[in-house]
């Protein structure tokens, strides 16, 4: 399941729900199933990624820089693993349907149909990262998809499920913020794997080299912070809206580690950035909720 990645899947959805809670009365069941759907989609993505790498032979056991895979380690059969992948696809769909029902009370309203369409696209994107005839993860499009689904779709989608509308344009700013920070998570993973990916993938770090990839990493995190700061500046000036600034030391430590280390030594920076981004999202949304108290 790669449990250390799950907070990342919750970050954007949690932020969208918290921002909606500050503006509307949110159905708790719809919110709960939105979070559960995000978790199932993340596990679906993780398991599909492992299956795709196994089938294409792009992630060999001896070369792997991150945690060991269960398939290459022989812990699960290919047939059993396929069953697990489709089980998580079914769980994602079932949880998503429950989310739509508790939110809209129907599957046939305008809002429900839009949400269902985005759900189908999210399941497809989760599975096609390394699976299928033309996986986009091997062609360097992983960054764009992570930005869209972990940022734009996660934040605005969760807000829409809770509020049934997107009331203003500047809600795009927190969505862009989480999109940039989530893309940074993928980027540090790809920087870590740059040597083993050279022959099998065309990730951004493989295309531009490690030094430029680290500069790109700094730009992503800086852009994430700038977007959220812009949103809080537009919305209000109360101190509680800036609770997320408490996470700044974590990001500084992370960036220092990224510039200092390479290869397998970067693996520790992945969970640090995931937790930092999760706390950033929770404190960002919580600040707006606390302002109402």
FENPESUL-V976514 format. One record per residue. N is the residue number from 1. RES is the residue in one small letter. SS is DSSP state (a for helix, b for strand, c for the rest). Layout:
BEGIN
<<N;RES;SS> <N;RES;SS>>
END
This chain:
BEGIN
<<1;x;c> <2;x;c> <3;x;a> <4;x;a> <5;x;a> <6;x;a> <7;x;a> <8;x;a> <9;x;a> <10;x;a> <11;x;a> <12;x;a> <13;x;a> <14;x;a> <15;x;a> <16;x;a> <17;x;a> <18;x;a> <19;x;a> <20;x;a> <21;x;a> <22;x;c> <23;x;c> <24;x;c> <25;x;c> <26;x;c> <27;x;c> <28;x;a> <29;x;a> <30;x;a> <31;x;a> <32;x;a> <33;x;a> <34;x;a> <35;x;a> <36;x;a> <37;x;a> <38;x;a> <39;x;a> <40;x;a> <41;x;a> <42;x;a> <43;x;a> <44;x;a> <45;x;a> <46;x;a> <47;x;a> <48;x;a> <49;x;a> <50;x;a> <51;x;a> <52;x;a> <53;x;a> <54;x;a> <55;x;a> <56;x;a> <57;x;c> <58;x;c> <59;x;c> <60;x;c> <61;x;c> <62;x;c> <63;x;c> <64;x;c> <65;x;c> <66;x;c> <67;x;c> <68;x;c> <69;x;c> <70;x;c> <71;x;c> <72;x;c> <73;x;c> <74;x;c> <75;x;c> <76;x;c> <77;x;c> <78;x;a> <79;x;a> <80;x;a> <81;x;a> <82;x;a> <83;x;a> <84;x;a> <85;x;a> <86;x;a> <87;x;a> <88;x;a> <89;x;a> <90;x;a> <91;x;a> <92;x;a> <93;x;a> <94;x;a> <95;x;a> <96;x;a> <97;x;a> <98;x;a> <99;x;a> <100;x;a> <101;x;a> <102;x;a> <103;x;a> <104;x;a> <105;x;c> <106;x;c> <107;x;c> <108;x;c> <109;x;c> <110;x;a> <111;x;a> <112;x;a> <113;x;a> <114;x;a> <115;x;a> <116;x;a> <117;x;a> <118;x;a> <119;x;a> <120;x;a> <121;x;a> <122;x;a> <123;x;a> <124;x;a> <125;x;a> <126;x;a> <127;x;a> <128;x;c> <129;x;c> <130;x;c> <131;x;c> <132;x;c> <133;x;c> <134;x;c> <135;x;c> <136;x;a> <137;x;a> <138;x;a> <139;x;a> <140;x;c> <141;x;c> <142;x;a> <143;x;a> <144;x;a> <145;x;a> <146;x;a> <147;x;a> <148;x;a> <149;x;a> <150;x;a> <151;x;a> <152;x;a> <153;x;a> <154;x;a> <155;x;a> <156;x;a> <157;x;a> <158;x;a> <159;x;a> <160;x;a> <161;x;a> <162;x;a> <163;x;a> <164;x;c> <165;x;c> <166;x;c> <167;x;c> <168;x;c> <169;x;c> <170;x;c> <171;x;a> <172;x;a> <173;x;a> <174;x;a> <175;x;a> <176;x;a> <177;x;a> <178;x;a> <179;x;a> <180;x;a> <181;x;a> <182;x;a> <183;x;a> <184;x;a> <185;x;a> <186;x;a> <187;x;a> <188;x;a> <189;x;a> <190;x;a> <191;x;a> <192;x;a> <193;x;c> <194;x;a> <195;x;a> <196;x;a> <197;x;a> <198;x;c> <199;x;c> <200;x;c> <201;x;c> <202;x;c> <203;x;c> <204;x;a> <205;x;a> <206;x;a> <207;x;a> <208;x;a> <209;x;c> <210;x;a> <211;x;a> <212;x;a> <213;x;a> <214;x;a> <215;x;a> <216;x;a> <217;x;a> <218;x;a> <219;x;a> <220;x;a> <221;x;a> <222;x;a> <223;x;a> <224;x;a> <225;x;a> <226;x;a> <227;x;a> <228;x;a> <229;x;a> <230;x;a> <231;x;a> <232;x;a> <233;x;a> <234;x;a> <235;x;a> <236;x;c> <237;x;c> <238;x;c> <239;x;a> <240;x;a> <241;x;a> <242;x;a> <243;x;a> <244;x;a> <245;x;a> <246;x;a> <247;x;a> <248;x;a> <249;x;a> <250;x;a> <251;x;a> <252;x;a> <253;x;a> <254;x;a> <255;x;a> <256;x;a> <257;x;a> <258;x;a> <259;x;a> <260;x;a> <261;x;c> <262;x;c> <263;x;a> <264;x;a> <265;x;a> <266;x;a> <267;x;a> <268;x;a> <269;x;a> <270;x;a> <271;x;a> <272;x;a> <273;x;a> <274;x;a> <275;x;a> <276;x;a> <277;x;a> <278;x;a> <279;x;a> <280;x;a> <281;x;a> <282;x;a> <283;x;a> <284;x;a> <285;x;a> <286;x;a> <287;x;a> <288;x;a> <289;x;a> <290;x;a> <291;x;c> <292;x;c> <293;x;c>>
END
